[in-house]
Amino acid sequence: MARLSSDDWTLRAACRGMEDALFPELRDQGQAKKVCHGCPVCAECLAEALDNRIEWGVWGGMTERERRQLLRQRPDVKSWAAVLGAEHARQVAGQTR
């Protein structure tokens, strides 16, 4: 079975093809965040933004301000991909029980 590269998550994103809609003015950020709800790659998207300190747009259901706050609260995290991947695995395991 072929393994997907880390960049392949973007092909499964609910927002694929909607890039402009994900960089809204402040008043429209709630609308952009709705696209993230139920997205199969929400955790990967958020990890990408946090690990790379992306400062614009809605990523993984979080605005720039929300991501900055999270980064300030958890300066000890070296890999958000590892943290969010582990959390996602726990959630999946809980659903299969």
N, C-alpha and C positions, 0 to 999 in steps of 0.2 A: 504494500500500500504506500503510495507516495505521500510524503509529509509536506504540508504547506509551509512556505516560508513565512517569516513574521510579517511581511508586507501584504500577504494574501488576505488578511482579515478585511482589508478595505473593499475587497470584491463582494463581501457578504454584508456590508454595512447597509442599514436601512436608509441612510442618507446618500447612498451612491448616486451621483449625478446631481445632487442638490447643493453643491459646495457654497454657492452664493447665499443660500438661505441660512447657512450655519454661521455666518458672520454678521449678525444683525445689529441694529442699534439696541441700546439697553432696553427700551420698552418692548422690543420684539423677541427678547431672548427666551421668554417662557414658551413661545410658539416653537422656537427652534429646539428647545429641550424636549418637547413632546415627541419629536421624531425619534429620540433616543430610547424612549420607553418601549421595552419589548425587543429592542435591537439585539440580534444574536451575538454581536461583537462589541457590546457596550464597554465591557471591562478592558478589552484590548485597546480600544480607542482611548479610554481614559488613561490607561497606563502609558500609551504613546505620548499623550499631552503632558503628563506629569513627569515622566522620565526625561523628556526633551525640553521641559520648561517652556512649552508653547504658550504664548501670552495672548492669543487672540482666538475668538470664536468659541462655540459650544463644542465640547469634546466629551464623549462618554456621559452626557447628561449634565455636565457641569460648566458653568460660565467661567470666565477668566478670574473673576473675584472669588468664586467658590474654590477654584483650584489653588489660587494663591493662599487662601486661608488654610486649606488642607496641608499644603506644603509647609506653612509656618507651624502648624500643629504637630507635624510629624517630620521634623528635620532629620531624624535618624534613619529614615527609609532610603536605602540605596537603590533598590529596584522595585518600582511600583508594579512592573509586570509580574514579578515574583509574588508580591503581596496580593495583588488582585487576582492572579491566576490561582493561588492557593484558596482564596475566598470563593472563587467561582467553583472550584473543585469540591469544596465543602457543601456548597449549595446544591450542586448536581447530585452528590452522594446522598444528601438529605431527601431529595425528590425521588430517588430510586428505592428508598426503603419502604 
